[in-house]
Amino acid sequence: MRPLVDPAIERYAHDHTKPPSELMQELVRVTKEVPHANMQVGNVEGTFLRMLVAISGAKRVLEIGTFTGYSALSMAEALPEGGTLLTCDIDPVCTAIAQSFFDRTPHGKKIEIRLGDAIATLRALPASDMFDLVFLDAVKASYCEYFDLVLPHVPTGGLIIADNTLWSGKVLDPKTADDIGIDAYNTKVTNDPRVDNALLSIRDGIMVARKR
């Protein structure tokens, strides 16, 4: 995957963002030993997600795609006491790493991991289950389906954040199922009258949608 931003600029952005805690730095080191370690959100994006949770006043967060837990833990840090974060993933190895880090911080008690297919998990949610912020970062070809399933669970003013929405520039000439899925998602959200949205060029692209 080719970088969208000059690596020197990426480093400058990293160096001018509040540094991560020692625990998060350790999580980065551990994740480097895991296949597809590049899927981990970095400090810049993790800090951005934490700020979105804080700014929006979110009390309940839903995450699709846990990986090793960096994004979940970043967002949980901004949740108030009594706030909750439900994170969904199909990988028992990566979620075990995530849980081991959640267990080492008071914020981890806010997080519940739901292991299994995310589509099945979303379909099983009670109609009354609402989330102030949703973060999508799992199977790219399924983004449109995730959106349709989560939107009824987001209140007016709630946020749906999707990662990798520039997909290393492959959205300009989509070929694979994931390329096409991301491009379709960006078009779908932009054309949906139920949300306002902005596609941001942070890291690999972040689509921010706010339900009207």
C-alpha positions, 0 to 999 in steps of 0.5 A, a space after each residue: 500500500 503506497 503512502 498517501 502523505 509524504 512520510 516526513 509529513 506523517 512523522 511531523 504530524 505524529 511528532 506534533 500530536 500529544 504522545 501516547 501513554 506507555 501502555 499504548 506504546 507497549 501495545 504498538 510494540 506487541 502489535 508489530 509481532 502480529 500479522 497485518 500489524 499495519 492495520 493498527 491505528 496510530 497515535 494521530 488517528 487514535 488521538 483524533 478518535 479520542 477527541 471525537 468521543 470527548 467533543 461529541 459527549 458520547 456515552 455509548 460507542 460501537 466499534 466494528 473491528 477490534 484488532 489489538 485494541 488501540 482504537 477501542 482503548 483510545 476511545 474508552 479513555 474519553 468515555 465518562 464513568 458509566 460509559 460503554 464501548 462494544 467492540 466486535 471482531 472475529 479474530 480470537 488471537 488479536 482480541 485476546 491481545 486487546 483484552 490483555 491490555 484492557 485489563 491493565 487500565 481502569 478504562 478497560 472496564 468500559 469495553 466489551 468484546 463481542 467475538 463473532 461475525 460483525 454482520 450477525 452481531 449487528 443484526 442481533 442488536 435489540 432495536 432499542 440499543 443506541 450508540 452515540 458514536 460508531 467506528 467502522 474498521 473491519 471488512 472494507 467490502 462490507 462497509 455499506 452493509 455495516 452502515 445500513 445496519 448501524 444507522 438505525 442504532 445512531 440517534 440524531 447528532 450521532 457520529 459514524 466514523 469509517 477508517 481507510 476511506 481513501 484506501 491508499 488512493 485505490 478509490 480512484 481506480 477501484 478493482 478489488 472487492 475492497 476497493 469497490 466497497 470503499 468507493 461505494 461506501 464513500 458515494 453512499 454516505 455522500 448521497 444519503 440525505 440522513 447524514 452530513 459528511 466530510 471525507 478527511 485525509 487523515 492517514 488512509 482517509 477517515 469519513 465522518 458522518 453525522 446523523 441529521 
